[in-house]
Amino acid sequence: MSTELVLVRALAAIVMENMSAREGHAALVKHKDALMALGSNLVNEQYASAIKATNKSSFKLACVALLSTVKDLESVAEHKPKVIAYVRVSDNYKQDSSTQRSVIETYANEQGLTVDEWREFNLSGSKTTSEERGIVSLVEGAKQGDIILVSDVARLGRDNIHSVLHTITSITTKGASLHFCYSKTSITPEDTNDIAKVFIALGEAYAAVKFAEERSVKAKAAIQRRRNAGLQVGRQKGTKVKSKLDDHAAWLLNQIEKGHTKKAILEMLERDRGVSVGRAQLYRWLDSRAGGKGINKDYHGK
């Protein structure tokens, strides 16, 4: 049993006993060494306030405050820090999460991190609230030592900088750190009051997003120029490109032969084989590798 839990029970008993200030002082002093050993300035201050209390009412109030603080410390002590990856795509029909997941996984491997939990949302950043996008629950659930990974700062929202700053400071104030995997920058609890470092990290994160957007615009312009010149655009028809699904071809075809739905296959693929792809990517693979075998695109459960 942890020291914090022992103290929680002892303090709860003192509060429930409804002791006089003198009796309470005698009971509380027995736990002084354990309380001081927690190394919390707030606990030290609240203990001193309880000892100085001159009547039953003020002593009880001081003990209730002390009990609350020790409970918080116990919660932190029991929490095992987690690595949480947050993924959001704006349109499930035009995009899939594989690119973001790949960026996050690559960064995690470089940093020696293992993702404990994936949170994925298919919602527009400009047309939905932070609660709908899972940002509120992400912030509220952040705890001391947690590491939150996002591919880029735009995943936190495109509405306004004030909202993004609020999200970042809320996470770091809780003792968690936030990592932007594209720009390979991070903001930690130690950076919360370092305004310069926070804005530099944000600037690098936004620059990475801007660079990607500009690269996309240039690529589209180049494609249009080739079209205007009557030149071939993209790969030659029928060209097969290496897919991460190729290594699982036999397994995929076997699941289809067994009659599993495409939705079930995608879930098993991620759970059992650690491969995450969107439904559209699976359909394209089946079209090119298996002649569209087993596809029923009109039935959304498939």
Short mmCIF file of the C-alpha atoms (twelve columns), coordinates in Angstrom:
data_MODEL
# 
_entry.id   MODEL 
# 
loop_
_atom_site.group_PDB 
_atom_site.id 
_atom_site.type_symbol 
_atom_site.label_atom_id 
_atom_site.label_alt_id 
_atom_site.label_comp_id 
_atom_site.label_asym_id 
_atom_site.label_seq_id 
_atom_site.Cartn_x 
_atom_site.Cartn_y 
_atom_site.Cartn_z 
_atom_site.pdbx_PDB_model_num 
ATOM 1   C CA . MET A 1   0.000   0.000   0.000   1 
ATOM 2   C CA . SER A 2   1.427   3.407   -0.971  1 
ATOM 3   C CA . THR A 3   2.307   6.073   1.581   1 
ATOM 4   C CA . GLU A 4   -0.206  8.389   -0.047  1 
ATOM 5   C CA . LEU A 5   -3.041  5.864   0.320   1 
ATOM 6   C CA . VAL A 6   -2.183  5.259   4.000   1 
ATOM 7   C CA . LEU A 7   -2.317  9.007   4.606   1 
ATOM 8   C CA . VAL A 8   -5.596  9.381   2.706   1 
ATOM 9   C CA . ARG A 9   -7.220  6.804   4.985   1 
ATOM 10  C CA . ALA A 10  -5.734  8.333   8.147   1 
ATOM 11  C CA . LEU A 11  -6.810  11.870  7.226   1 
ATOM 12  C CA . ALA A 12  -10.271 10.681  6.219   1 
ATOM 13  C CA . ALA A 13  -10.652 9.058   9.643   1 
ATOM 14  C CA . ILE A 14  -9.602  12.294  11.386  1 
ATOM 15  C CA . VAL A 15  -12.148 14.286  9.368   1 
ATOM 16  C CA . MET A 16  -14.929 11.752  10.040  1 
ATOM 17  C CA . GLU A 17  -14.214 11.673  13.810  1 
ATOM 18  C CA . ASN A 18  -15.223 15.321  14.082  1 
ATOM 19  C CA . MET A 19  -12.540 15.914  16.726  1 
ATOM 20  C CA . SER A 20  -11.897 19.088  18.678  1 
ATOM 21  C CA . ALA A 21  -8.929  21.155  17.539  1 
ATOM 22  C CA . ARG A 22  -6.770  19.847  20.407  1 
ATOM 23  C CA . GLU A 23  -7.669  16.197  19.785  1 
ATOM 24  C CA . GLY A 24  -7.170  16.691  16.071  1 
ATOM 25  C CA . HIS A 25  -3.726  18.195  16.579  1 
ATOM 26  C CA . ALA A 26  -2.632  15.149  18.568  1 
ATOM 27  C CA . ALA A 27  -3.934  12.754  15.880  1 
ATOM 28  C CA . LEU A 28  -2.448  14.738  12.998  1 
ATOM 29  C CA . VAL A 29  1.025   15.107  14.527  1 
ATOM 30  C CA . LYS A 30  1.410   11.301  14.387  1 
ATOM 31  C CA . HIS A 31  1.496   11.584  10.590  1 
ATOM 32  C CA . LYS A 32  3.741   14.633  10.343  1 
ATOM 33  C CA . ASP A 33  6.869   12.781  9.177   1 
ATOM 34  C CA . ALA A 34  4.963   10.912  6.458   1 
ATOM 35  C CA . LEU A 35  3.293   14.117  5.269   1 
ATOM 36  C CA . MET A 36  6.576   16.033  5.150   1 
ATOM 37  C CA . ALA A 37  8.195   13.127  3.254   1 
ATOM 38  C CA . LEU A 38  5.808   13.737  0.341   1 
ATOM 39  C CA . GLY A 39  7.913   16.765  -0.523  1 
ATOM 40  C CA . SER A 40  4.937   18.957  -1.380  1 
ATOM 41  C CA . ASN A 41  5.035   22.630  -0.381  1 
ATOM 42  C CA . LEU A 42  1.243   22.735  -0.510  1 
ATOM 43  C CA . VAL A 43  0.967   19.778  1.896   1 
ATOM 44  C CA . ASN A 44  3.420   21.483  4.253   1 
ATOM 45  C CA . GLU A 45  1.397   24.722  4.200   1 
ATOM 46  C CA . GLN A 46  -1.921  22.935  4.746   1 
ATOM 47  C CA . TYR A 47  -0.480  20.865  7.597   1 
ATOM 48  C CA . ALA A 48  0.746   24.045  9.290   1 
ATOM 49  C CA . SER A 49  -2.697  25.633  8.864   1 
ATOM 50  C CA . ALA A 50  -4.379  22.625  10.482  1 
ATOM 51  C CA . ILE A 51  -1.981  22.673  13.435  1 
ATOM 52  C CA . LYS A 52  -2.588  26.407  13.926  1 
ATOM 53  C CA . ALA A 53  -6.376  26.004  13.846  1 
ATOM 54  C CA . THR A 54  -7.902  27.026  17.175  1 
ATOM 55  C CA . ASN A 55  -11.399 25.579  16.875  1 
ATOM 56  C CA . LYS A 56  -13.139 22.451  15.584  1 
ATOM 57  C CA . SER A 57  -14.564 24.093  12.478  1 
ATOM 58  C CA . SER A 58  -11.323 25.664  11.194  1 
ATOM 59  C CA . PHE A 59  -9.369  22.476  11.979  1 
ATOM 60  C CA . LYS A 60  -11.825 20.343  10.010  1 
ATOM 61  C CA . LEU A 61  -11.703 22.699  7.004   1 
ATOM 62  C CA . ALA A 62  -7.897  22.616  7.038   1 
ATOM 63  C CA . CYS A 63  -7.906  18.803  7.220   1 
ATOM 64  C CA . VAL A 64  -10.393 18.518  4.341   1 
ATOM 65  C CA . ALA A 65  -8.092  20.664  2.176   1 
ATOM 66  C CA . LEU A 66  -5.088  18.566  3.218   1 
ATOM 67  C CA . LEU A 67  -6.970  15.351  2.443   1 
ATOM 68  C CA . SER A 68  -7.854  16.626  -1.044  1 
ATOM 69  C CA . THR A 69  -4.223  17.457  -1.817  1 
ATOM 70  C CA . VAL A 70  -2.940  14.087  -0.619  1 
ATOM 71  C CA . LYS A 71  -5.631  12.346  -2.727  1 
ATOM 72  C CA . ASP A 72  -4.343  14.202  -5.790  1 
ATOM 73  C CA . LEU A 73  -0.792  13.119  -4.997  1 
ATOM 74  C CA . GLU A 74  -1.958  9.530   -4.591  1 
ATOM 75  C CA . SER A 75  -3.660  9.666   -7.995  1 
ATOM 76  C CA . VAL A 76  -0.440  10.923  -9.589  1 
ATOM 77  C CA . ALA A 77  1.640   8.284   -7.790  1 
ATOM 78  C CA . GLU A 78  -0.583  5.462   -9.094  1 
ATOM 79  C CA . HIS A 79  -0.706  6.766   -12.662 1 
ATOM 80  C CA . LYS A 80  1.552   5.053   -15.165 1 
ATOM 81  C CA . PRO A 81  2.480   7.623   -17.842 1 
ATOM 82  C CA . LYS A 82  1.134   6.784   -21.293 1 
ATOM 83  C CA . VAL A 83  2.037   7.672   -24.859 1 
ATOM 84  C CA . ILE A 84  -1.149  8.780   -26.622 1 
ATOM 85  C CA . ALA A 85  -1.337  9.344   -30.379 1 
ATOM 86  C CA . TYR A 86  -4.058  11.674  -31.662 1 
ATOM 87  C CA . VAL A 87  -5.082  11.397  -35.329 1 
ATOM 88  C CA . ARG A 88  -7.704  13.428  -37.176 1 
ATOM 89  C CA . VAL A 89  -8.620  13.427  -40.865 1 
ATOM 90  C CA . SER A 90  -11.146 15.887  -42.255 1 
ATOM 91  C CA . ASP A 91  -12.870 13.652  -44.803 1 
ATOM 92  C CA . ASN A 92  -13.035 9.883   -44.427 1 
ATOM 93  C CA . TYR A 93  -13.884 9.474   -48.131 1 
ATOM 94  C CA . LYS A 94  -11.005 11.553  -49.510 1 
ATOM 95  C CA . GLN A 95  -8.381  10.797  -46.888 1 
ATOM 96  C CA . ASP A 96  -7.309  7.988   -44.616 1 
ATOM 97  C CA . SER A 97  -5.254  8.120   -41.463 1 
ATOM 98  C CA . SER A 98  -2.346  6.018   -42.692 1 
ATOM 99  C CA . THR A 99  -0.126  9.017   -43.508 1 
ATOM 100 C CA . GLN A 100 -0.539  10.577  -40.071 1 
ATOM 101 C CA . ARG A 101 -0.091  7.220   -38.381 1 
ATOM 102 C CA . SER A 102 3.087   6.580   -40.354 1 
ATOM 103 C CA . VAL A 103 4.565   9.961   -39.377 1 
ATOM 104 C CA . ILE A 104 3.716   9.383   -35.717 1 
ATOM 105 C CA . GLU A 105 5.066   5.816   -35.710 1 
ATOM 106 C CA . THR A 106 8.322   6.912   -37.353 1 
ATOM 107 C CA . TYR A 107 8.803   9.718   -34.831 1 
ATOM 108 C CA . ALA A 108 7.933   7.420   -31.905 1 
ATOM 109 C CA . ASN A 109 10.510  4.877   -33.069 1 
ATOM 110 C CA . GLU A 110 13.159  7.585   -33.391 1 
ATOM 111 C CA . GLN A 111 12.413  8.749   -29.843 1 
ATOM 112 C CA . GLY A 112 12.273  5.232   -28.413 1 
ATOM 113 C CA . LEU A 113 8.555   5.562   -27.605 1 
ATOM 114 C CA . THR A 114 5.783   2.967   -27.821 1 
ATOM 115 C CA . VAL A 115 2.264   4.231   -28.465 1 
ATOM 116 C CA . ASP A 116 -0.081  2.922   -25.753 1 
ATOM 117 C CA . GLU A 117 -3.295  4.400   -27.122 1 
ATOM 118 C CA . TRP A 118 -4.512  5.648   -30.517 1 
ATOM 119 C CA . ARG A 119 -7.348  8.162   -30.723 1 
ATOM 120 C CA . GLU A 120 -8.700  8.705   -34.220 1 
ATOM 121 C CA . PHE A 121 -11.387 11.095  -35.482 1 
ATOM 122 C CA . ASN A 122 -12.826 11.714  -38.956 1 
ATOM 123 C CA . LEU A 123 -14.035 15.291  -38.562 1 
ATOM 124 C CA . SER A 124 -13.336 18.694  -40.064 1 
ATOM 125 C CA . GLY A 125 -11.207 20.949  -37.871 1 
ATOM 126 C CA . SER A 126 -13.049 24.108  -38.927 1 
ATOM 127 C CA . LYS A 127 -16.634 22.852  -38.877 1 
ATOM 128 C CA . THR A 128 -16.690 21.058  -35.524 1 
ATOM 129 C CA . THR A 129 -16.118 21.890  -31.873 1 
ATOM 130 C CA . SER A 130 -13.066 20.845  -29.880 1 
ATOM 131 C CA . GLU A 131 -15.334 18.528  -27.881 1 
ATOM 132 C CA . GLU A 132 -16.542 16.756  -31.030 1 
ATOM 133 C CA . ARG A 133 -12.960 16.343  -32.228 1 
ATOM 134 C CA . GLY A 134 -11.963 14.702  -28.954 1 
ATOM 135 C CA . ILE A 135 -9.683  17.580  -27.927 1 
ATOM 136 C CA . VAL A 136 -11.595 18.250  -24.709 1 
ATOM 137 C CA . SER A 137 -11.369 14.618  -23.571 1 
ATOM 138 C CA . LEU A 138 -7.699  14.516  -24.620 1 
ATOM 139 C CA . VAL A 139 -6.909  17.523  -22.420 1 
ATOM 140 C CA . GLU A 140 -9.074  16.424  -19.496 1 
ATOM 141 C CA . GLY A 141 -7.529  12.958  -19.523 1 
ATOM 142 C CA . ALA A 142 -3.916  14.169  -19.669 1 
ATOM 143 C CA . LYS A 143 -1.913  13.293  -16.563 1 
ATOM 144 C CA . GLN A 144 1.543   13.845  -15.143 1 
ATOM 145 C CA . GLY A 145 4.201   12.298  -17.382 1 
ATOM 146 C CA . ASP A 146 1.908   11.508  -20.336 1 
ATOM 147 C CA . ILE A 147 3.233   12.121  -23.853 1 
ATOM 148 C CA . ILE A 148 0.784   13.194  -26.548 1 
ATOM 149 C CA . LEU A 149 1.811   12.765  -30.191 1 
ATOM 150 C CA . VAL A 150 0.185   14.549  -33.130 1 
ATOM 151 C CA . SER A 151 1.420   14.627  -36.717 1 
ATOM 152 C CA . ASP A 152 1.145   18.432  -36.893 1 
ATOM 153 C CA . VAL A 153 -0.302  21.408  -35.065 1 
ATOM 154 C CA . ALA A 154 -3.274  21.669  -37.456 1 
ATOM 155 C CA . ARG A 155 -4.669  18.453  -35.939 1 
ATOM 156 C CA . LEU A 156 -5.488  20.494  -32.831 1 
ATOM 157 C CA . GLY A 157 -7.747  22.742  -34.900 1 
ATOM 158 C CA . ARG A 158 -7.711  25.374  -37.595 1 
ATOM 159 C CA . ASP A 159 -10.205 27.756  -35.985 1 
ATOM 160 C CA . ASN A 160 -7.956  30.211  -34.125 1 
ATOM 161 C CA . ILE A 161 -4.578  30.495  -32.459 1 
ATOM 162 C CA . HIS A 162 -6.155  31.265  -29.063 1 
ATOM 163 C CA . SER A 163 -7.885  27.870  -29.023 1 
ATOM 164 C CA . VAL A 164 -4.683  26.055  -30.017 1 
ATOM 165 C CA . LEU A 165 -2.649  27.885  -27.356 1 
ATOM 166 C CA . HIS A 166 -5.281  27.067  -24.740 1 
ATOM 167 C CA . THR A 167 -5.116  23.374  -25.684 1 
ATOM 168 C CA . ILE A 168 -1.317  23.325  -25.497 1 
ATOM 169 C CA . THR A 169 -1.052  25.150  -22.163 1 
ATOM 170 C CA . SER A 170 -3.841  23.012  -20.671 1 
ATOM 171 C CA . ILE A 171 -1.913  19.847  -21.564 1 
ATOM 172 C CA . THR A 172 1.461   21.059  -20.264 1 
ATOM 173 C CA . THR A 173 -0.047  22.551  -17.095 1 
ATOM 174 C CA . LYS A 174 -1.259  19.047  -16.235 1 
ATOM 175 C CA . GLY A 175 2.291   17.766  -16.455 1 
ATOM 176 C CA . ALA A 176 1.999   16.131  -19.901 1 
ATOM 177 C CA . SER A 177 4.090   16.979  -22.965 1 
ATOM 178 C CA . LEU A 178 2.956   17.553  -26.547 1 
ATOM 179 C CA . HIS A 179 5.012   16.453  -29.565 1 
ATOM 180 C CA . PHE A 180 4.549   17.599  -33.191 1 
ATOM 181 C CA . CYS A 181 5.936   14.732  -35.259 1 
ATOM 182 C CA . TYR A 182 6.261   16.456  -38.664 1 
ATOM 183 C CA . SER A 183 8.457   19.241  -37.317 1 
ATOM 184 C CA . LYS A 184 9.996   17.025  -34.608 1 
ATOM 185 C CA . THR A 185 9.379   19.677  -31.964 1 
ATOM 186 C CA . SER A 186 7.865   19.356  -28.515 1 
ATOM 187 C CA . ILE A 187 6.445   21.467  -25.713 1 
ATOM 188 C CA . THR A 188 6.950   20.089  -22.210 1 
ATOM 189 C CA . PRO A 189 5.664   21.134  -18.770 1 
ATOM 190 C CA . GLU A 190 9.021   22.851  -18.179 1 
ATOM 191 C CA . ASP A 191 8.297   25.082  -21.206 1 
ATOM 192 C CA . THR A 192 4.924   26.310  -19.930 1 
ATOM 193 C CA . ASN A 193 6.306   29.625  -18.676 1 
ATOM 194 C CA . ASP A 194 8.957   29.958  -21.389 1 
ATOM 195 C CA . ILE A 195 6.966   32.043  -23.864 1 
ATOM 196 C CA . ALA A 196 9.830   32.281  -26.357 1 
ATOM 197 C CA . LYS A 197 10.320  28.503  -26.544 1 
ATOM 198 C CA . VAL A 198 6.572   27.846  -26.858 1 
ATOM 199 C CA . PHE A 199 6.225   30.276  -29.768 1 
ATOM 200 C CA . ILE A 200 9.382   28.993  -31.457 1 
ATOM 201 C CA . ALA A 201 8.035   25.423  -31.260 1 
ATOM 202 C CA . LEU A 202 4.661   26.578  -32.589 1 
ATOM 203 C CA . GLY A 203 6.344   28.528  -35.373 1 
ATOM 204 C CA . GLU A 204 8.314   25.458  -36.467 1 
ATOM 205 C CA . ALA A 205 5.173   23.305  -36.295 1 
ATOM 206 C CA . TYR A 206 3.138   25.754  -38.406 1 
ATOM 207 C CA . ALA A 207 6.043   26.146  -40.840 1 
ATOM 208 C CA . ALA A 208 6.070   22.379  -41.407 1 
ATOM 209 C CA . VAL A 209 2.329   22.444  -42.191 1 
ATOM 210 C CA . LYS A 210 2.755   25.441  -44.515 1 
ATOM 211 C CA . PHE A 211 5.623   23.754  -46.338 1 
ATOM 212 C CA . ALA A 212 3.507   20.644  -46.927 1 
ATOM 213 C CA . GLU A 213 0.611   22.757  -48.242 1 
ATOM 214 C CA . GLU A 214 2.889   24.713  -50.605 1 
ATOM 215 C CA . ARG A 215 4.444   21.493  -51.876 1 
ATOM 216 C CA . SER A 216 0.941   20.186  -52.633 1 
ATOM 217 C CA . VAL A 217 0.040   23.385  -54.534 1 
ATOM 218 C CA . LYS A 218 3.248   23.164  -56.607 1 
ATOM 219 C CA . ALA A 219 2.615   19.506  -57.394 1 
ATOM 220 C CA . LYS A 220 -0.931  20.247  -58.585 1 
ATOM 221 C CA . ALA A 221 0.349   23.118  -60.746 1 
ATOM 222 C CA . ALA A 222 2.963   20.833  -62.305 1 
ATOM 223 C CA . ILE A 223 0.292   18.224  -63.073 1 
ATOM 224 C CA . GLN A 224 -1.874  20.846  -64.749 1 
ATOM 225 C CA . ARG A 225 1.043   22.023  -66.897 1 
ATOM 226 C CA . ARG A 226 1.648   18.464  -68.096 1 
ATOM 227 C CA . ARG A 227 -2.028  18.049  -68.896 1 
ATOM 228 C CA . ASN A 228 -2.066  21.308  -70.864 1 
ATOM 229 C CA . ALA A 229 0.960   20.083  -72.804 1 
ATOM 230 C CA . GLY A 230 -0.760  16.773  -73.553 1 
ATOM 231 C CA . LEU A 231 1.778   14.784  -71.548 1 
ATOM 232 C CA . GLN A 232 1.249   11.694  -69.413 1 
ATOM 233 C CA . VAL A 233 0.194   12.526  -65.851 1 
ATOM 234 C CA . GLY A 234 0.968   10.108  -63.063 1 
ATOM 235 C CA . ARG A 235 1.841   6.462   -63.459 1 
ATOM 236 C CA . GLN A 236 1.205   4.514   -66.614 1 
ATOM 237 C CA . LYS A 237 -2.149  2.738   -66.490 1 
ATOM 238 C CA . GLY A 238 -1.791  -0.718  -65.009 1 
ATOM 239 C CA . THR A 239 1.429   0.069   -63.140 1 
ATOM 240 C CA . LYS A 240 1.505   -1.711  -59.817 1 
ATOM 241 C CA . VAL A 241 3.048   0.072   -56.859 1 
ATOM 242 C CA . LYS A 242 4.408   -1.658  -53.767 1 
ATOM 243 C CA . SER A 243 1.802   -1.674  -50.982 1 
ATOM 244 C CA . LYS A 244 2.196   -2.553  -47.318 1 
ATOM 245 C CA . LEU A 245 -0.748  -4.893  -47.865 1 
ATOM 246 C CA . ASP A 246 1.294   -7.021  -50.279 1 
ATOM 247 C CA . ASP A 247 3.029   -8.795  -47.387 1 
ATOM 248 C CA . HIS A 248 -0.388  -9.866  -46.104 1 
ATOM 249 C CA . ALA A 249 -1.905  -10.904 -49.443 1 
ATOM 250 C CA . ALA A 250 -2.494  -14.562 -48.590 1 
ATOM 251 C CA . TRP A 251 -4.000  -13.673 -45.214 1 
ATOM 252 C CA . LEU A 252 -6.308  -11.048 -46.752 1 
ATOM 253 C CA . LEU A 253 -7.616  -13.337 -49.456 1 
ATOM 254 C CA . ASN A 254 -8.134  -16.078 -46.872 1 
ATOM 255 C CA . GLN A 255 -10.279 -13.746 -44.733 1 
ATOM 256 C CA . ILE A 256 -12.389 -12.846 -47.763 1 
ATOM 257 C CA . GLU A 257 -12.822 -16.558 -48.588 1 
ATOM 258 C CA . LYS A 258 -14.058 -17.056 -45.000 1 
ATOM 259 C CA . GLY A 259 -16.752 -14.456 -45.633 1 
ATOM 260 C CA . HIS A 260 -15.493 -11.738 -43.251 1 
ATOM 261 C CA . THR A 261 -16.741 -8.230  -43.994 1 
ATOM 262 C CA . LYS A 262 -14.254 -5.594  -45.112 1 
ATOM 263 C CA . LYS A 263 -14.871 -3.707  -41.880 1 
ATOM 264 C CA . ALA A 264 -14.011 -6.797  -39.815 1 
ATOM 265 C CA . ILE A 265 -10.917 -7.449  -41.951 1 
ATOM 266 C CA . LEU A 266 -9.663  -3.886  -41.395 1 
ATOM 267 C CA . GLU A 267 -10.145 -4.263  -37.637 1 
ATOM 268 C CA . MET A 268 -8.335  -7.620  -37.542 1 
ATOM 269 C CA . LEU A 269 -5.564  -6.274  -39.771 1 
ATOM 270 C CA . GLU A 270 -4.824  -3.504  -37.287 1 
ATOM 271 C CA . ARG A 271 -5.368  -5.543  -34.127 1 
ATOM 272 C CA . ASP A 272 -3.575  -8.753  -35.091 1 
ATOM 273 C CA . ARG A 273 -1.014  -7.564  -37.641 1 
ATOM 274 C CA . GLY A 274 -0.389  -3.947  -36.665 1 
ATOM 275 C CA . VAL A 275 -1.305  -2.613  -40.109 1 
ATOM 276 C CA . SER A 276 -3.667  0.350   -40.338 1 
ATOM 277 C CA . VAL A 277 -5.243  1.315   -43.674 1 
ATOM 278 C CA . GLY A 278 -8.473  2.959   -44.729 1 
ATOM 279 C CA . ARG A 279 -11.341 1.215   -46.470 1 
ATOM 280 C CA . ALA A 280 -10.569 3.023   -49.748 1 
ATOM 281 C CA . GLN A 281 -6.961  1.781   -49.667 1 
ATOM 282 C CA . LEU A 282 -8.121  -1.795  -49.123 1 
ATOM 283 C CA . TYR A 283 -10.538 -1.525  -52.069 1 
ATOM 284 C CA . ARG A 284 -7.784  -0.156  -54.326 1 
ATOM 285 C CA . TRP A 285 -5.485  -3.000  -53.315 1 
ATOM 286 C CA . LEU A 286 -8.165  -5.591  -54.024 1 
ATOM 287 C CA . ASP A 287 -8.907  -3.954  -57.384 1 
ATOM 288 C CA . SER A 288 -5.271  -4.092  -58.459 1 
ATOM 289 C CA . ARG A 289 -4.146  -7.350  -56.839 1 
ATOM 290 C CA . ALA A 290 -7.241  -9.529  -56.704 1 
ATOM 291 C CA . GLY A 291 -9.384  -8.190  -59.519 1 
ATOM 292 C CA . GLY A 292 -11.850 -6.651  -57.075 1 
ATOM 293 C CA . LYS A 293 -12.464 -10.004 -55.425 1 
ATOM 294 C CA . GLY A 294 -15.261 -9.962  -52.887 1 
ATOM 295 C CA . ILE A 295 -15.962 -6.208  -53.121 1 
ATOM 296 C CA . ASN A 296 -19.485 -4.973  -52.513 1 
ATOM 297 C CA . LYS A 297 -19.124 -1.195  -52.392 1 
ATOM 298 C CA . ASP A 298 -22.857 -0.588  -52.261 1 
ATOM 299 C CA . TYR A 299 -23.110 -2.292  -48.898 1 
ATOM 300 C CA . HIS A 300 -21.422 -0.086  -46.313 1 
ATOM 301 C CA . GLY A 301 -21.024 -2.854  -43.770 1 
ATOM 302 C CA . LYS A 302 -18.657 -4.633  -46.161 1 
# 
